Amino acid sequence: MADTCPVCSSANTQEFLRRTNQPVHQNLVFATRDTAQRVKRGDLILTLCADCGFIFNAAFDGAKLDYGADYDNTQSHSPYFSRHMKELAQHLIHKESVRGCRIVEVGCGKGDFLRMLVEDVASGNVGIGFDPSYVGPDSDLGGRLQFRRSFYDASCADEAEANIVVCRHVIEHVPQPLEILRAVHGALGKTKAARIYFETPCVAWILREKVIWDFFYEHCSLFTAASLATAFKRCGFVVRAVRHVFGGQYLWLEAGLDGAAADIPEENLLQLAQDYARAEARLREEWLVRLDELRHSGKVAIWGAGAKGSTFANLIDPECVLIDCLVDLNPNKQGKFVPGSAHPIVGVTDLAARGIRTAILMNPNYRGENEALLAAAGLHVQLIE
């Protein structure tokens, strides 16, 4: 078990959250209830570095995970999230002048975001994406878009030399985050004009809002703005900006190899972590009471079968008693089962036949979108948070 900080090597660390025997995957769904219940499990021992503010799972074992073709954390089926991606892509192209560039996306998923940066021929961009879970053609857009079904590491630097590197929602899955940052630094060579853009969850937001379903096994490395900047600085980057996006839930970092560095303020994360630790057991008990009351008025669903929904189901209803199902817009997840608890995953149009009267929103950002979907389907389902 790790006892020193993977970012700053400090031994001044403190455990604040322990969950044992947790499903190691949240975005890997299963074809049968039996296989979903037999998912691999591990312990979540979240540990805070008091020196740099980095939070890591001290019990993480990457060998338990399988980021193959069946892994699916695609969020672009949601119009709200698609808008977020389009806004980031437009920011890069128009505000950051990402034009005529060779772009590498580390952990490109199914390639949706990289495609947004490359598809307009007028941008002059070409791109190469790395992800073992990628599904699709190896080459597209006349060869301007390439994909590799592999993890990105130092061995990719020669093939994927770039002047722009994008990495969204990957570094939180990496137990030794400095390794991936050093690999990115190698891919940029000595191109002083090179730029780097990273997006990752903001752990200070999770702690402050006490979102119990935002801590799970896949996310073994969690950052504040300050600890994210520290990690980049230790790998030779100049951090130009770290800002909050997606309603404050994510951090968006912009960095390069030279230039003026931004001043990133520290946060009192120890106090936030201690407050969260004191509150979690009470919050879980409150949800149990609430769900028991709700189900007397009709069946209850969770809206969203991604990591948040899967975590909530396993935390609050591991025996699949209080919650009927999870609803998700991703057709690749519908008809399958959540890892661990094995709740079924359904589409919006299935809710009426299942007698769903209440759905728990895993992310309030999607309330307007989901209310519109229910109205369009003529469904009367109460959305709660």
N, C-alpha and C positions, 0 to 999 in steps of 0.2 A: 504494500500500500504506500502511495506517495506521501511524503511528509514535508517536502520542500516545494516551494513555488516554481512551477514550470516556466514562468516568465522572468522573475528577478532572482531566483535561486535562494530566496530568503527562507529561513526555518521558522520565522515568526508567523505561523499559520494557526488557524483555529477552526475546528469543525463546528458547523451550526445547524446542519440538517442531515438526518440519517433515515433512509428508507431501504429496507432489505427485500430481497427476492422480487425485484421489479423486472417487468419485461424490458429487454435491452433494446427492442425496436418499437417505435411508435408509428412509423410510416411504411412499414412492411405489412401488408394485409394478406389474409389467408383464404384459400378457397373453401375450407371446411372448418366447422367449429372445433373439431378435434385437433387439427394441426395448429389452429390459433391458440388453443389452450396449452399446447406443448412448446410454445415459444421459449427460446433461451432466456434466462434470467440472470440478473446481477444486482449488486448493491449500489445505492446512490449515497455517497458520503460527501456532501458538499462542504468544501473547506475554503476559508477566506484567508488570503494573504494580507496581513495587517500593514505591510510595507507598501505594496503597489496596488492593492485593491482587486487583484485578480481572484476569481472564484473557480475552483476545479473540483472534479469528482475524484477523490483520493483513491477510490476503489475501482476505477474504470479499467476495463479489460477490452481493448479493441478487437481481440481475436474472437470475441463473442458475436460481433456484428457482421452483417452480410449486405453490402451495398451493391447488389447485383441488379439485373434487369427488372426484378419484381419489386424493387424499392421504388416508391413513388411519393415524393413530397411536393408534387406539382400543385401550385396554387392559382395558376392562371385561368382555371375554369371559373373563378370568381371575377366578375366584371370590376369589382372594387379593387382587388389586388392587381388585376391587369392594368388598371389606370395608374396604380402606384408604379409598376414597372415601366409603363410608357413615359411617365413623368421623369423617372430617373434617366431613361434612355435619351429623352429630349434634353434634359439638363446636360448630359455628357456631350451630345452632338452640338448643341447650340451655345450653351454657357461655357462649357469646358473646351470647346472647339476640337472634339475628337473626330477629326476628319483626315482622310488619307493615312490612316493608321493601321498597324498590324496589332490586332487585339487578341489577347489570350484570356479566356474565361476559365478560371479554376473552379471545378465543381459546377458545370453548366446545366446539370439536370437534364431536361429534355431539349434544351437549347433555345428556349423561347426568348430570353433576354438578349442573348448574343445575336440572334436573328434580327431583333429590333435595331441593333447597332450597325448591322451590315446590309440589311435588305435594300435600303435606298442606295441605288448605284451612285447617285450624286454625292454621297458622303465619302466615297472613295475608300471605305474601310474594308478590310478583310479580317476574318476571324477564325480562330481555332479553339474548340472547346474540349475540356477534359472532364470525363465523368464515367465511372464504371456502370452507372445506372442509365446511361444514355440509350435511347431506343430510336432508331431512325436511320436514314442514309448516312454513309460516311462523308459524303460530299454533297453540297447543295449550292444554289445560286451561282451556277456556272463555275464552281470551284472556289468561289470567294469565301465559302463557309465550309469548314472542315471539323470533324469530330473524332475524338479518340476515346474508346471505351476503357479508360484506365484512370487511376489516381494521378494527380500531378505531383511530381517530386523533382529532385535535382537532376535526375536522368532525362527530364524533358526539356531542359534549358536549351540545348543545342537545336532541337527540332522546333522549339516554340519561342525563339527569340522575339521579343516584342517591344513596342514602345508604349503600349497600354495594357495593364493587367486589371481585370475585374474579377472580384470574388465575392459572391453574395451567399450568405447563410451556409458557409462551409467551415470557417475557422472555429466555430463553436463545437464542431464534431471532431476536432483534432486535439488529442491529449497533449501533444508537444507543439504548441502553436508557433514557436520560433522556427521550427524546422520548415514549415511551409513558407514562412516569410523569407527565410534565407534562400529557399528554392526560387521564389519569385524574384528576389534580388539578383540571383544568378541569371535568370531569363532576361533581365533588363540590360545585362552587360554593363557597358559604360555609357549608355545613352543618357546624357544629362537631362534631356527633355522628357524622359520617360515619366509616366504618371501611373498611380495605383489608386484603385477605388475598391473599398471593402464595405460590406453591409453585414451586420450581425445584431442579434438581440441585445437590448440594454438591460443588464441585470439590475441596475439601480431602479429602473421602472418596475420590474417584476417584484422586487422587495418592497418598494414603496407602496405599490398597489395591492400587495399581498395576493398575487395570482398563483394559487397553489398548483395549478395545472401547467404552469410554465417551467417547472423543474422536472426533468426526466433524463433517462439514461443516455440517450443519443447526444445530448448537449453536455459534454464533459468539460467545456471551457467557456466561461462566461465573463464578459467584460463590462466595465464602466468606460466612460469616455477616456478617463485618465489612464486606466490600465491598458486599454487598447493602444493609446498613443505610446505608452512605455514599451510595449512589445515591438512596435514598429521602430522606435528609436534604437532599441538594442540590436536591431538587424540592419542598421545603417540607413534607414529612411528618414526623411524630413517630413514631419506631419504638418500639413498646411491647414487642415480643418477637420474637426469632428463635430457633426451636428446630429440632432435628433430628427428622425423622420417617422412616417407611418403613425402619426398620433403620439409620438414620443416612445413608441415601443422598440424601435430599432435605432442603431447608430450607423451613420454613414461617414466613413473616413476617406479623406483625400490626402494623398502623400506623393512625394517625389524623391529624387536623389540629391537635390540641392534646393536652394532658395530659403526664404524666411520661414521659421517654425512658428506655429500657433501656440498660444499659451492655453493649456487645457487645465481647468481648475480641478482640484481633488474634491471628493465627496466623503462624508462621514459614513462609509459603508459598514463599518463595524456596528454602529448603532442601528442601521437599517436591518442588518442581518439578525441582530439580537431581537429586535422587535418582531421580525418575521417569524423567527423560531418560536417565540412565545405564543404567537397567534395561530400557527398552523393547525395544531390539534383541535383548537376551538372551532376554527373555520370548517374543518372536515366534519365535526360533529353537527354543526349548524346545517350543513348540506344534507346530512343523513336525515335529520328531523324534517327539513323542508321537503325533501323528496318523498318521504313517507306520507306527508300530508297531501302533496300534489297528486300522487297516484290514486287517491280516493276519488278524484274528479275525472280521471281518465289517464291513459298511458302517457309516459314522459319519454322524450327523445333528447339526445344531445345534438346540437347543430354544429357539424364539423367533425370529420373523421380523420383529421390530421393529428399531429403530435399532441395538441391541447386536448382534443376530445378523447383520444385514446388514453391519455394520462388521467383525465378526470374519471373516465369509466373504471379504470383499474384502481384508483385511489378510493372512490366512493362506493362503487358497486362491483367489486371483483367477482361476485357470485352471480351476476346478471339477474338480479331480483327486482331492483327498484327502477331501472331504466330499460325501456323496451328495445331501443335501437339508436344508431347514430345516422344522421342524414348528411349526405355530402353531394356536391355538384359534380365531382369527378366520376365519370361513368366507369372508369377502370377500377374504382373501389366499390361501386354498388354491386350487391349480390355476394360480397365477401364478408370477412369477419375481422374484428379488431384483435390485435395480438394480446394474449393474456386473458382478459375477461371474455373474449369471444362474442361480444355483442354483434348482431348483424348490422351491415351498412346498407342503407336504402337511399333511393332518390326522393325528391320532393313529392312526386306524384304518388308515392307509396304510402304517404302519411295517413291519408283518409282511411284506407283499407285496414291499416293497423290500429286505428282508433286513437291516434296521437292527439292529445289536447294541449300539451305544453312542450315547448322545446327550450333547452338551456343554451343560451348563446355563449360560445367559448371566447368570442372576441366581439366587443361592442362596436368595433369599426364596421362590422357587416350588418348592423341592424337594419338600416334603410334598404339595402339590397335584398335581404331575406324577407322583409315585410312585403316588398314588391313582388317577390316570387310567390309568396303565399296568396297574395291578392289575385295575381294572375291565374293561379290554379284554383281559385274559389275556395280556399281552405281557411278555416277559423282555428288557428293555432296560436296560443299565447306564447310570446317570446319573453323569457326572463333572463336576468343576469345575476 
